[in-house]
């Protein structure tokens, strides 16, 4: 079972999968964005990255595995969310609890 770890706002960047890659590789357009998103797939701080980009309305680049267009669509669908960080961390914690309960039932 993995434990949910809450990181300070800027601390998550030290654990990002992209921390050692070329930053320009995440600020691309078109089909290149899909290649950039691959870096995010197994990133341990993907949720924190996405929340930060949504909370700060970052307009460019791939953040948390989502393009600017995808993030704009989320913001448009959920205009009343005041803290994406809180919302996504709560969802992540609930998901971890559900996985743990499922694993306990099958053990």
Secondary structure, 3 states (H helix, E strand, C coil): CCCCCCCCCCHHHHHCCCCCCCHHHHCCCCCHHHHHHHHHCCCCCHHHHHHHHHHCCCCCCCECCECHHHHHHHHHHCCCCCCHHHHHHHHHHHHHHHHHHHHHHHC
